């Protein structure tokens, strides 16, 4: 098992930047692909980005491609989401997730019960 704790959310103006962190417990962090998802009020949770076990492969939703960067530090048991050029439509709760395979993180909402989830961190982008 792995426990996940997100941090780094907050209020930022449009065009600004934030870096989210997700710290994992345990010594098995490097055995999990990691992902970021977000959920706005009244909307379904959606995929944002994912990174492979070693960090050499990444995937992004079209809506954040070129603006967000996912990375991981296996020595620190932490995954990051650098968010630049933020837009009001990026406002949401952001959640990190872990799964044994990166393709599991790309499988859509039917896979969500199979993930380990953090509790989320709120990002609010003002116009």
SULHU-V342465 format. One line per field, one symbol per residue. burial: 1 if it has 9 or more other ideal C-beta (glycine too) atoms within 8 Angstrom, else 0. A space follows every 50 residues. Layout:
burial->???
This chain:
burial->01011111100101001111111101001001111111100000111111 11001001111001000101111100111111100100010111111110 010111000010001101011110100
